[in-house]
Amino acid sequence: MPKKAVVLLAEGFEEVEAVTPITYLRRAGIEVTTAAIAGDQTVKGARGISMIADTLLEKAADGDWDAVIVPGGISGAANFAACEKTGVFLKKMYAGGKLVCAICASPAVVLAPLGLLAGKKFTCYPGMEEKVIDAAWTDDRVVTDGSIITSRAAGTSGDFAIEIINKLLGEDTAKKIANTVLLYNDSN
């Protein structure tokens, strides 16, 4: 049975941080579904690009997911954080031992207030770590601590997606996808 991931979308999400994981995970054979957190499946990103989500979070919340991905974007992260059903879903995924993955502002703005970073190492967009008091920030491009994967910004979206693939399907598949998309040059 293929692994399944859900990518959440909220108004103001950072497009690259959503589309890159969707694309890379699908290349790896992971079944990816996009879920809008609000009542409309058309969601406008931070740079004005609209995406039509596959479903709504209220319909996806009972799915059997292996991972959830929360893109950043300042207003997107704020909208995720303000949505009670998003918080409930993320806590459920974490409690079930599923991967909870967040990038850019979302680790600090969304995961930390839910208590999901408590006692963990994490990374996020530089400066946002000041909002987190009970976790250890690093400046690594991607940080995995248990079932939490965090990353820094749009420029680290490829690394973020590859780490999610690594955790879901293993290092060989992750390396294959990284090579296929030319994520790293020959010196890496």
ChimeraX commands (.cxc) that place a marker at each C-alpha (Angstrom):
marker #1 position 0.00,0.00,0.00 radius 0.5
marker #1 position 1.51,3.37,-0.96 radius 0.5
marker #1 position 2.38,5.94,1.66 radius 0.5
marker #1 position -0.03,8.86,1.89 radius 0.5
marker #1 position 0.61,12.51,2.72 radius 0.5
marker #1 position -1.69,15.49,3.05 radius 0.5
marker #1 position -0.51,19.02,2.32 radius 0.5
marker #1 position -2.56,21.69,4.08 radius 0.5
marker #1 position -3.38,24.95,2.31 radius 0.5
marker #1 position -4.44,28.21,3.96 radius 0.5
marker #1 position -4.81,31.67,2.44 radius 0.5
marker #1 position -1.34,33.22,2.23 radius 0.5
marker #1 position 0.61,29.93,2.12 radius 0.5
marker #1 position 4.06,30.07,0.52 radius 0.5
marker #1 position 3.55,28.43,-2.87 radius 0.5
marker #1 position 7.05,26.96,-3.29 radius 0.5
marker #1 position 6.84,25.36,0.15 radius 0.5
marker #1 position 3.65,23.54,-0.85 radius 0.5
marker #1 position 4.30,22.70,-4.50 radius 0.5
marker #1 position 7.86,21.40,-4.08 radius 0.5
marker #1 position 6.90,18.71,-1.54 radius 0.5
marker #1 position 3.80,17.81,-3.56 radius 0.5
marker #1 position 5.89,17.34,-6.71 radius 0.5
marker #1 position 8.82,15.49,-5.13 radius 0.5
marker #1 position 6.63,13.18,-3.04 radius 0.5
marker #1 position 4.50,12.29,-6.06 radius 0.5
marker #1 position 7.66,11.55,-8.06 radius 0.5
marker #1 position 8.58,9.11,-5.26 radius 0.5
marker #1 position 5.23,7.33,-5.55 radius 0.5
marker #1 position 3.69,8.81,-2.42 radius 0.5
marker #1 position -0.02,9.54,-2.72 radius 0.5
marker #1 position -0.38,13.27,-2.01 radius 0.5
marker #1 position -3.65,15.05,-1.33 radius 0.5
marker #1 position -4.04,18.79,-0.84 radius 0.5
marker #1 position -6.57,19.97,1.73 radius 0.5
marker #1 position -7.82,23.53,2.17 radius 0.5
marker #1 position -8.40,24.41,5.82 radius 0.5
marker #1 position -11.29,26.80,5.07 radius 0.5
marker #1 position -14.60,26.41,3.25 radius 0.5
marker #1 position -13.36,27.12,-0.28 radius 0.5
marker #1 position -11.13,24.69,-2.16 radius 0.5
marker #1 position -9.52,27.54,-4.11 radius 0.5
marker #1 position -6.74,28.94,-1.94 radius 0.5
marker #1 position -4.66,32.00,-2.82 radius 0.5
marker #1 position -0.97,31.85,-1.91 radius 0.5
marker #1 position 1.36,34.54,-0.61 radius 0.5
marker #1 position 2.52,35.49,-4.12 radius 0.5
marker #1 position -0.97,35.57,-5.63 radius 0.5
marker #1 position -0.93,32.08,-7.12 radius 0.5
marker #1 position -4.18,30.22,-6.49 radius 0.5
marker #1 position -4.37,26.47,-6.06 radius 0.5
marker #1 position -7.45,24.31,-6.11 radius 0.5
marker #1 position -7.19,21.85,-3.23 radius 0.5
marker #1 position -8.24,18.25,-3.75 radius 0.5
marker #1 position -10.48,18.40,-0.69 radius 0.5
marker #1 position -11.24,20.26,2.52 radius 0.5
marker #1 position -9.52,19.49,5.82 radius 0.5
marker #1 position -12.85,18.56,7.45 radius 0.5
marker #1 position -13.18,15.74,4.89 radius 0.5
marker #1 position -9.51,14.73,4.98 radius 0.5
marker #1 position -9.14,14.75,8.78 radius 0.5
marker #1 position -10.35,11.17,9.16 radius 0.5
marker #1 position -8.00,9.84,6.47 radius 0.5
marker #1 position -5.23,7.36,7.13 radius 0.5
marker #1 position -2.25,9.63,6.50 radius 0.5
marker #1 position 1.43,8.86,7.02 radius 0.5
marker #1 position 2.44,12.52,6.97 radius 0.5
marker #1 position 1.02,16.03,7.10 radius 0.5
marker #1 position 2.86,18.98,5.56 radius 0.5
marker #1 position 2.28,22.57,6.66 radius 0.5
marker #1 position 3.80,25.20,4.34 radius 0.5
marker #1 position 4.76,28.59,5.70 radius 0.5
marker #1 position 4.24,32.12,4.56 radius 0.5
marker #1 position 3.63,34.71,7.27 radius 0.5
marker #1 position -0.10,35.10,6.69 radius 0.5
marker #1 position -0.48,31.44,5.77 radius 0.5
marker #1 position 1.11,30.35,9.06 radius 0.5
marker #1 position -1.11,32.79,10.96 radius 0.5
marker #1 position -4.18,31.36,9.23 radius 0.5
marker #1 position -3.16,27.79,10.06 radius 0.5
marker #1 position -2.59,28.79,13.69 radius 0.5
marker #1 position -5.98,30.51,13.90 radius 0.5
marker #1 position -7.83,27.44,12.59 radius 0.5
marker #1 position -8.90,25.18,15.46 radius 0.5
marker #1 position -9.49,22.14,13.23 radius 0.5
marker #1 position -5.93,22.45,11.91 radius 0.5
marker #1 position -4.58,22.29,15.47 radius 0.5
marker #1 position -6.79,19.32,16.34 radius 0.5
marker #1 position -5.66,17.49,13.19 radius 0.5
marker #1 position -1.94,18.18,13.79 radius 0.5
marker #1 position -2.17,16.98,17.40 radius 0.5
marker #1 position -3.98,13.82,16.25 radius 0.5
marker #1 position -1.30,13.10,13.65 radius 0.5
marker #1 position 1.47,13.66,16.21 radius 0.5
marker #1 position -0.24,11.51,18.83 radius 0.5
marker #1 position -0.54,8.74,16.24 radius 0.5
marker #1 position 3.19,8.80,15.55 radius 0.5
marker #1 position 2.71,10.17,12.04 radius 0.5
marker #1 position 5.12,12.65,10.45 radius 0.5
marker #1 position 4.26,16.28,11.16 radius 0.5
marker #1 position 6.25,18.47,8.77 radius 0.5
marker #1 position 6.37,22.27,8.81 radius 0.5
marker #1 position 8.50,24.86,7.04 radius 0.5
marker #1 position 9.34,28.57,7.29 radius 0.5
marker #1 position 7.16,30.40,9.84 radius 0.5
marker #1 position 4.94,27.39,10.52 radius 0.5
marker #1 position 7.18,25.55,13.00 radius 0.5
marker #1 position 7.20,28.60,15.30 radius 0.5
marker #1 position 3.72,29.97,14.58 radius 0.5
marker #1 position 1.75,26.73,14.18 radius 0.5
marker #1 position 3.57,23.79,15.82 radius 0.5
marker #1 position 5.10,25.49,18.87 radius 0.5
marker #1 position 1.82,26.90,20.29 radius 0.5
marker #1 position 0.32,23.40,20.02 radius 0.5
marker #1 position 3.16,22.03,22.16 radius 0.5
marker #1 position 4.49,19.87,19.31 radius 0.5
marker #1 position 8.03,21.28,19.50 radius 0.5
marker #1 position 8.38,21.01,23.29 radius 0.5
marker #1 position 11.76,19.52,24.14 radius 0.5
marker #1 position 12.67,19.04,20.48 radius 0.5
marker #1 position 15.30,20.37,18.09 radius 0.5
marker #1 position 13.81,22.39,15.23 radius 0.5
marker #1 position 14.49,25.01,12.63 radius 0.5
marker #1 position 12.39,27.73,11.02 radius 0.5
marker #1 position 12.66,31.03,9.20 radius 0.5
marker #1 position 15.44,33.07,10.85 radius 0.5
marker #1 position 14.11,35.26,13.65 radius 0.5
marker #1 position 10.91,33.26,14.13 radius 0.5
marker #1 position 12.70,30.99,16.62 radius 0.5
marker #1 position 12.44,33.82,19.16 radius 0.5
marker #1 position 8.73,32.93,19.50 radius 0.5
marker #1 position 9.60,29.42,20.73 radius 0.5
marker #1 position 10.64,29.02,24.36 radius 0.5
marker #1 position 10.64,25.28,25.02 radius 0.5
marker #1 position 12.62,23.84,22.09 radius 0.5
marker #1 position 16.18,24.01,20.72 radius 0.5
marker #1 position 16.56,25.94,17.45 radius 0.5
marker #1 position 19.35,25.16,14.99 radius 0.5
marker #1 position 20.25,26.87,11.74 radius 0.5
marker #1 position 20.29,23.60,9.77 radius 0.5
marker #1 position 18.32,23.58,6.52 radius 0.5
marker #1 position 16.16,20.70,7.74 radius 0.5
marker #1 position 15.82,19.22,11.24 radius 0.5
marker #1 position 14.20,15.92,12.11 radius 0.5
marker #1 position 13.45,15.11,15.75 radius 0.5
marker #1 position 11.27,12.06,16.21 radius 0.5
marker #1 position 8.21,12.44,14.00 radius 0.5
marker #1 position 8.66,16.20,13.57 radius 0.5
marker #1 position 10.41,17.54,10.44 radius 0.5
marker #1 position 11.05,21.28,10.18 radius 0.5
marker #1 position 12.76,23.43,7.57 radius 0.5
marker #1 position 13.74,27.06,7.09 radius 0.5
marker #1 position 12.20,28.70,4.00 radius 0.5
marker #1 position 11.28,28.49,0.32 radius 0.5
marker #1 position 14.94,27.94,-0.59 radius 0.5
marker #1 position 15.08,24.78,1.53 radius 0.5
marker #1 position 11.85,23.27,0.15 radius 0.5
marker #1 position 13.72,20.68,-1.91 radius 0.5
marker #1 position 15.76,19.49,1.08 radius 0.5
marker #1 position 12.58,19.42,3.16 radius 0.5
marker #1 position 10.75,17.27,0.61 radius 0.5
marker #1 position 13.70,14.88,0.29 radius 0.5
marker #1 position 13.84,14.39,4.06 radius 0.5
marker #1 position 10.11,13.59,4.13 radius 0.5
marker #1 position 10.69,11.00,1.38 radius 0.5
marker #1 position 13.65,9.62,3.32 radius 0.5
marker #1 position 11.49,9.09,6.41 radius 0.5
marker #1 position 8.57,7.59,4.48 radius 0.5
marker #1 position 10.38,5.46,1.89 radius 0.5
marker #1 position 14.05,5.28,2.86 radius 0.5
marker #1 position 17.36,6.79,1.89 radius 0.5
marker #1 position 17.68,5.07,-1.50 radius 0.5
marker #1 position 14.40,6.49,-2.79 radius 0.5
marker #1 position 15.21,9.92,-1.35 radius 0.5
marker #1 position 18.60,9.96,-3.09 radius 0.5
marker #1 position 17.03,8.79,-6.35 radius 0.5
marker #1 position 14.51,11.65,-6.33 radius 0.5
marker #1 position 17.17,14.22,-5.32 radius 0.5
marker #1 position 19.31,13.05,-8.26 radius 0.5
marker #1 position 16.35,13.01,-10.67 radius 0.5
marker #1 position 15.49,16.65,-9.95 radius 0.5
marker #1 position 19.19,17.68,-9.82 radius 0.5
marker #1 position 18.70,19.03,-6.31 radius 0.5
marker #1 position 22.42,18.82,-5.52 radius 0.5
marker #1 position 25.44,19.39,-7.71 radius 0.5
marker #1 position 28.17,16.76,-8.11 radius 0.5
marker #1 position 30.15,18.11,-5.13 radius 0.5
marker #1 position 27.28,17.31,-2.73 radius 0.5
marker link #1:1,2 radius 0.2
marker link #1:2,3 radius 0.2
marker link #1:3,4 radius 0.2
marker link #1:4,5 radius 0.2
marker link #1:5,6 radius 0.2
marker link #1:6,7 radius 0.2
marker link #1:7,8 radius 0.2
marker link #1:8,9 radius 0.2
marker link #1:9,10 radius 0.2
marker link #1:10,11 radius 0.2
marker link #1:11,12 radius 0.2
marker link #1:12,13 radius 0.2
marker link #1:13,14 radius 0.2
marker link #1:14,15 radius 0.2
marker link #1:15,16 radius 0.2
marker link #1:16,17 radius 0.2
marker link #1:17,18 radius 0.2
marker link #1:18,19 radius 0.2
marker link #1:19,20 radius 0.2
marker link #1:20,21 radius 0.2
marker link #1:21,22 radius 0.2
marker link #1:22,23 radius 0.2
marker link #1:23,24 radius 0.2
marker link #1:24,25 radius 0.2
marker link #1:25,26 radius 0.2
marker link #1:26,27 radius 0.2
marker link #1:27,28 radius 0.2
marker link #1:28,29 radius 0.2
marker link #1:29,30 radius 0.2
marker link #1:30,31 radius 0.2
marker link #1:31,32 radius 0.2
marker link #1:32,33 radius 0.2
marker link #1:33,34 radius 0.2
marker link #1:34,35 radius 0.2
marker link #1:35,36 radius 0.2
marker link #1:36,37 radius 0.2
marker link #1:37,38 radius 0.2
marker link #1:38,39 radius 0.2
marker link #1:39,40 radius 0.2
marker link #1:40,41 radius 0.2
marker link #1:41,42 radius 0.2
marker link #1:42,43 radius 0.2
marker link #1:43,44 radius 0.2
marker link #1:44,45 radius 0.2
marker link #1:45,46 radius 0.2
marker link #1:46,47 radius 0.2
marker link #1:47,48 radius 0.2
marker link #1:48,49 radius 0.2
marker link #1:49,50 radius 0.2
marker link #1:50,51 radius 0.2
marker link #1:51,52 radius 0.2
marker link #1:52,53 radius 0.2
marker link #1:53,54 radius 0.2
marker link #1:54,55 radius 0.2
marker link #1:55,56 radius 0.2
marker link #1:56,57 radius 0.2
marker link #1:57,58 radius 0.2
marker link #1:58,59 radius 0.2
marker link #1:59,60 radius 0.2
marker link #1:60,61 radius 0.2
marker link #1:61,62 radius 0.2
marker link #1:62,63 radius 0.2
marker link #1:63,64 radius 0.2
marker link #1:64,65 radius 0.2
marker link #1:65,66 radius 0.2
marker link #1:66,67 radius 0.2
marker link #1:67,68 radius 0.2
marker link #1:68,69 radius 0.2
marker link #1:69,70 radius 0.2
marker link #1:70,71 radius 0.2
marker link #1:71,72 radius 0.2
marker link #1:72,73 radius 0.2
marker link #1:73,74 radius 0.2
marker link #1:74,75 radius 0.2
marker link #1:75,76 radius 0.2
marker link #1:76,77 radius 0.2
marker link #1:77,78 radius 0.2
marker link #1:78,79 radius 0.2
marker link #1:79,80 radius 0.2
marker link #1:80,81 radius 0.2
marker link #1:81,82 radius 0.2
marker link #1:82,83 radius 0.2
marker link #1:83,84 radius 0.2
marker link #1:84,85 radius 0.2
marker link #1:85,86 radius 0.2
marker link #1:86,87 radius 0.2
marker link #1:87,88 radius 0.2
marker link #1:88,89 radius 0.2
marker link #1:89,90 radius 0.2
marker link #1:90,91 radius 0.2
marker link #1:91,92 radius 0.2
marker link #1:92,93 radius 0.2
marker link #1:93,94 radius 0.2
marker link #1:94,95 radius 0.2
marker link #1:95,96 radius 0.2
marker link #1:96,97 radius 0.2
marker link #1:97,98 radius 0.2
marker link #1:98,99 radius 0.2
marker link #1:99,100 radius 0.2
marker link #1:100,101 radius 0.2
marker link #1:101,102 radius 0.2
marker link #1:102,103 radius 0.2
marker link #1:103,104 radius 0.2
marker link #1:104,105 radius 0.2
marker link #1:105,106 radius 0.2
marker link #1:106,107 radius 0.2
marker link #1:107,108 radius 0.2
marker link #1:108,109 radius 0.2
marker link #1:109,110 radius 0.2
marker link #1:110,111 radius 0.2
marker link #1:111,112 radius 0.2
marker link #1:112,113 radius 0.2
marker link #1:113,114 radius 0.2
marker link #1:114,115 radius 0.2
marker link #1:115,116 radius 0.2
marker link #1:116,117 radius 0.2
marker link #1:117,118 radius 0.2
marker link #1:118,119 radius 0.2
marker link #1:119,120 radius 0.2
marker link #1:120,121 radius 0.2
marker link #1:121,122 radius 0.2
marker link #1:122,123 radius 0.2
marker link #1:123,124 radius 0.2
marker link #1:124,125 radius 0.2
marker link #1:125,126 radius 0.2
marker link #1:126,127 radius 0.2
marker link #1:127,128 radius 0.2
marker link #1:128,129 radius 0.2
marker link #1:129,130 radius 0.2
marker link #1:130,131 radius 0.2
marker link #1:131,132 radius 0.2
marker link #1:132,133 radius 0.2
marker link #1:133,134 radius 0.2
marker link #1:134,135 radius 0.2
marker link #1:135,136 radius 0.2
marker link #1:136,137 radius 0.2
marker link #1:137,138 radius 0.2
marker link #1:138,139 radius 0.2
marker link #1:139,140 radius 0.2
marker link #1:140,141 radius 0.2
marker link #1:141,142 radius 0.2
marker link #1:142,143 radius 0.2
marker link #1:143,144 radius 0.2
marker link #1:144,145 radius 0.2
marker link #1:145,146 radius 0.2
marker link #1:146,147 radius 0.2
marker link #1:147,148 radius 0.2
marker link #1:148,149 radius 0.2
marker link #1:149,150 radius 0.2
marker link #1:150,151 radius 0.2
marker link #1:151,152 radius 0.2
marker link #1:152,153 radius 0.2
marker link #1:153,154 radius 0.2
marker link #1:154,155 radius 0.2
marker link #1:155,156 radius 0.2
marker link #1:156,157 radius 0.2
marker link #1:157,158 radius 0.2
marker link #1:158,159 radius 0.2
marker link #1:159,160 radius 0.2
marker link #1:160,161 radius 0.2
marker link #1:161,162 radius 0.2
marker link #1:162,163 radius 0.2
marker link #1:163,164 radius 0.2
marker link #1:164,165 radius 0.2
marker link #1:165,166 radius 0.2
marker link #1:166,167 radius 0.2
marker link #1:167,168 radius 0.2
marker link #1:168,169 radius 0.2
marker link #1:169,170 radius 0.2
marker link #1:170,171 radius 0.2
marker link #1:171,172 radius 0.2
marker link #1:172,173 radius 0.2
marker link #1:173,174 radius 0.2
marker link #1:174,175 radius 0.2
marker link #1:175,176 radius 0.2
marker link #1:176,177 radius 0.2
marker link #1:177,178 radius 0.2
marker link #1:178,179 radius 0.2
marker link #1:179,180 radius 0.2
marker link #1:180,181 radius 0.2
marker link #1:181,182 radius 0.2
marker link #1:182,183 radius 0.2
marker link #1:183,184 radius 0.2
marker link #1:184,185 radius 0.2
marker link #1:185,186 radius 0.2
marker link #1:186,187 radius 0.2
marker link #1:187,188 radius 0.2
view
